[in-house]
Structure formats: C-alpha cells, structure tokens
Amino acid sequence: METPVVKRLRADARRNRERLLAVADEVLAKNGPSASTEDIARAAGVGIGTLFRHFPTKEALLEAVFVARLRQLTAQAEQLASAADPGAAFETFFRQIIAEARTKLTLADALASAGIDLKHAAGESKPNLTAAIERLLARAQQVGSVRSDIGTAELLALIVGTSRAVQQLGDRPEVESRMVRVVLDGLSGPRAATALRPRSART
C-alpha cells in the first residue's frame, strides 16, 4: 500500500508532467519544433533535469505533445457529438481541427523526420479520434446538415487535404477562412442547402 508521502510524490510528478506538456504545446505552437527543451523547461518554471526525468529526449517530449493533442481533439469531438445541433457541432469541429492543422502537422513532420512511427506513437488515440469523428458525421447526416454520400474515409481525406492546404498558405487568415467555407459548402446536405437559398427560391 502506498504511503501518503508516496501518493503526494506521485501526484506532484503527474502535475509536473501535465504542466510540462501544456507549456510545451504553447511554446511549440509559437516557435515550432526548433524550440529548445531549455526554453520549455524555463517557461514551465522547472529545471531541465525535471523535464528530462519525464521526457528523456526532445523527441519523446514532441511525441507526448502530439499524442496529447490527439486526445484533446477526441475529447472535443465526443463532447460535440452530443450537442443539440448536430450540423453546427460538425462545422465547429471541422473548423477547430483545421485551425490547429498548421502546428499539428509541423509537429508530426518533425517526428517523422526523426524516424518516429506516428501510427505507433498515436496508439489508441488515432482510432478513438476517428470513431468520435464518425459519430459527429453520422449525426450531422441524420438531420440533413451534411450530404449522405460522404463516408468517414472521404471526410478524413478532406480534413488532411484541407489541413495541408492551410499549412502551405502560411499566415493568411482571410484566404484560409474562404477555403474552409468552400469545403464546408461542398459537404452541405439538403438541410444546409435549403437554409442557404434565398427565401423566394424556397417557395
């Protein structure tokens, strides 16, 4: 049985790890994968030794941040899957995942360049995210907000393609917004199409 001291040490270690991941995510989003472990430790308010106790290498830290982002996206998708308006929930999630595309893909590319198997690194996070996206899609299709001839495979391909396009655009928010709107319009089902038509055309 664990003593109170051991439990406290374990709790402290978990908090330190979670803080390091959160801060690393912020620093990497701002400065990219070239950000140093020293910068991350300093921003987290811990020594470099503490960082390396949790993440023995920079690649291990990048991998942990990558997996944490997948889990966060999964939690968001699962929460939105029970929203009152499935169509709005679908669009919210699509925009969210694309908004994070630039930093997520840069991180994934850095891991791949380091020889890390992303599929192995993702573990159960990737299939869990896919399942949550599938539920979001199914609910939006049931109410006619998303066209019925789109499957999960096509949607995931569109997410990846749009994400890569955003990555190539650089910092051009207006162009990015128009591009995402075009993709969402292409995914729209009969309910969404009716809402977009002028009132005179509906009668």
N, C-alpha and C positions, 0 to 999 in steps of 0.2 A: 504494500500500500504506500502511495506517495505521501510524503510528509508535507505540511503546509509550506515549508521553505521550498521544496522541490516544485510544488504546484505554482508558487509565486514566480520562481525562476523560469518555468515553462511558459507562464502567461507573459512574462516580460519578454521572453525570446519571440513569442508569437507577435506581440505588439511591435517589437523592433523590426521583425521581418515584414509585417504589413506596412509599416511606415516606410521602410526602405523601398518596397515595391511601389507604393503610391508616389513617393518623391521621384523615384527613378522614372516612372511613367511621365511625370511632369517635365523633368529635365530632358528626357529623350525626345518628347514631343516638341520641346523648344529648340534643342540643339542638335537633334539627330543622334544616330548610333555612335558618332565620334565623341560624344560627351564622355569624360573620363570617370572612372569609379571614384576618384578623389573628389570630383565635383559633386557627385551624387551623395557620397557619404557626408560631405560638408553641408549640403542642402538639407540632409536628413538630421543633422545635428548629432552624428555618431562618428566614431573613429573608423579609419579604413579597415582596421582589424575586425571590428564588429561586422562590417559589410562582408568581408571575406569569410567570416565564420558561417554566414548564412548562404553566401554565393561564392564558391571557391574561385570562380573565374568570371570575367566580364561576360563571356558567352552564356554562362549559367544564369547570370542576372538578366540578360536580354531575353533568354528563353522563358524565364519566370514571368517577366513583364508581358511577353507575348501571350502566354497561357492565361494570365490574369485578365487580359483584355478580352480573350475569347469567352471566358467565364462571365465577365461583366456584360458582354453583348447577349449571352444566353439568358442571363437573369432579366435583362431588359425585354427581350423577346417574349419570355414566359409571362412577364407581368402584363405586357401589351396584349397578349393572346386572350386575356380575359376582359379586355376593355369593352365598354358599352357600344362603341362604334368601330367595328372591325376594319372598315375601309380607312378611317383616319388613323387607326393603330398601325395598319400596314404601311401607310405612307410615312408616318412618324419614324417607324423603324428603318425603312429604306433610306430616308434622309439621314438618320443617325449613323448608320453603318457606312454610308458614303462620306459623311463629314469626317469620320475617323480614318478614312481609307489611306490618306497620304502618309500619316505617321505609322499606321499598322503595316502597310506594305513596305515602307522603308525599313522597318524593324525586321520583317520577315525576310527581305532581301539580304540584310546584313547577316542574319542567322544562316541562310542558305549559303552565302559566300564563305562562312566559317565552317561549312561542311556539316551543319546540323540538319538532321532529317526532321522537317517541320511536321510531317504526318505523325511521326513517332513522338515528337515533342508535345503535340497537341493532345495526344492520348484520347480520353473520352470527351474532351471539351468540344472537339470538332463535330462528332456525331450528335452530341447534345444540342449544339447550336443549330445544326441542320434540322433536327426534329422540331425545335422551337419555331424556326422559320417556316417549316412545313405547316404547323398549326396556324400560324398567322396567315399564311397564304390561303389555307382551306377556309378559314372563317371569312376572309375578305371575298372569296369567290362565292361562298354561300349566300351572301347578301348582294351579289352582283357588282361589287366595287372593283373587282379585278376579273379580267377575262378568264373564261373557264378552260381555254385550251393551253394554258401555261402550267407546266409542272414544276416541281421543286428543282429539277436539274436545269431547266431553262432559266428559272429565276436566279439560281446561284451563279450561272454563267453570266447573266446580265449584271449581277452585283459585282462580280470580279472584273468584267469588262468596263463597267462604269467607274469602278474604283481605280483601275489602271489609267483610264482617261483623265480622271481628276488628278492623279499623281503627275501625269505629263503636263497638265495645264499650269501647274505652279500656283502662285497666289493670284488667282483671277476669279473672285467670288461671284461676280455677276454672270460670267460665262458658265461657271460651274452650276449655278442655280438654274440657268436656262436649260443646260444639258440634262440635269436631273429631272426637270419638269417634262422634257421631251420623252424621256424614258418612262416616267410615270404615266404620261398620257397614252403611250403605247401599250401599257399594261392595263389601262382602264377597262372595266366591264360595262355592261349596259346601264347600270345604275349611275355610274360616274359620267358616262357619256350623256345621259339624259339631263343630268344636273348642269352640264357644260353648255347645252344647246340653248339658244335664245328662247324666251318664253313663247314667242309667236310660232316657233318651229315645233313646239310640243303639242299643239292643238290641231 
